Amino acid sequence: MTRLFYYLMAFTLLAPLMTHGQYYFKHYQVDDGLLHNAVTSVIQDREGLLWVGTRAGLDRFDGYTFKPCENKNRQSITSVIIL
């Protein structure tokens, strides 16, 4: 009975350690191509692109680079805050 108790105790203590994965976070800034450091919204489309709304406009992120969203006149959307 004591052996079972020790196994259960060991499992209870070690189980949380076995389930934690490692996560990698990359912090992007204006130096990385982001329009502004203050991000107000993020959404992912069906193609896997991230659309990032900032205080300076709208960016599209493909996993490698940021590209500002532009209208037909090649002006970026910068006059409004994207929520």
PAKOLRO-482064 format. One line per 10 residues: their letters; for each residue x, y, z of C-alpha. Coordinates in Angstrom, 3 decimals. Layout:
a) X Y Z; ... .
END
This chain:
mtrlfyylma) 0.000 0.000 0.000; 2.819 2.434 0.796; 4.468 1.665 -2.528; 1.269 2.635 -4.356; 1.101 5.818 -2.301; 4.681 6.758 -3.315; 3.965 6.064 -6.991; 0.862 8.205 -6.902; 2.706 10.971 -5.073; 5.586 10.888 -7.560 .
ftllaplmth) 3.183 10.935 -10.495; 1.267 13.859 -8.990; 4.452 15.874 -8.536; 6.064 14.982 -11.873; 2.999 15.107 -14.145; 3.005 18.914 -14.504; 6.675 18.832 -15.497; 5.995 16.350 -18.280; 3.133 18.314 -19.838; 4.861 21.681 -20.147 .
gqyyfkhyqv) 6.151 22.348 -23.644; 8.680 24.928 -24.616; 7.365 28.048 -26.276; 9.292 30.482 -28.424; 8.302 34.120 -28.548; 9.703 36.646 -31.005; 9.099 40.305 -30.253; 8.708 42.458 -33.364; 9.255 46.194 -33.436; 9.452 49.066 -35.901 .
ddgllhnavt) 13.036 48.013 -36.649; 11.642 44.699 -37.950; 9.275 46.451 -40.381; 6.223 46.937 -38.178; 4.552 50.314 -38.768; 4.229 51.125 -35.063; 5.148 49.394 -31.797; 1.605 49.820 -30.402; -0.402 46.901 -31.804; -4.153 47.206 -31.325 .
sviqdregll) -5.394 44.062 -33.087; -4.221 40.872 -34.781; -6.151 38.447 -36.977; -5.118 35.521 -39.179; -6.765 34.902 -42.557; -7.449 31.608 -44.327; -4.111 31.743 -46.142; -2.216 31.961 -42.862; -1.254 35.630 -43.165; -1.391 37.736 -40.019 .
wvgtragldr) -3.005 41.144 -40.308; -1.687 43.486 -37.641; -3.515 46.700 -36.802; -1.304 49.359 -35.238; -1.617 53.006 -34.306; 0.129 53.858 -37.580; -1.884 51.651 -39.941; -2.359 48.084 -41.124; 0.459 45.573 -41.706; 0.415 42.142 -43.327 .
fdgytfkpce) 2.846 39.581 -41.901; 3.736 36.408 -43.833; 5.887 34.890 -41.106; 9.056 36.568 -42.345; 8.390 40.201 -43.235; 5.848 42.933 -42.595; 4.266 44.705 -45.547; 2.142 47.820 -45.002; -1.344 47.605 -46.470; -1.640 50.164 -49.261 .
nknrqsitsv) -4.511 51.465 -51.336; -4.457 51.763 -55.141; -2.482 55.028 -54.945; 0.271 53.224 -52.981; -0.551 55.141 -49.819; -0.519 53.184 -46.601; -3.542 53.260 -44.342; -2.175 55.598 -41.698; -4.911 58.126 -40.975; -6.897 55.889 -38.628 .
iil) -6.148 53.610 -35.710; -6.984 50.028 -36.601; -9.032 48.422 -33.814 .
END
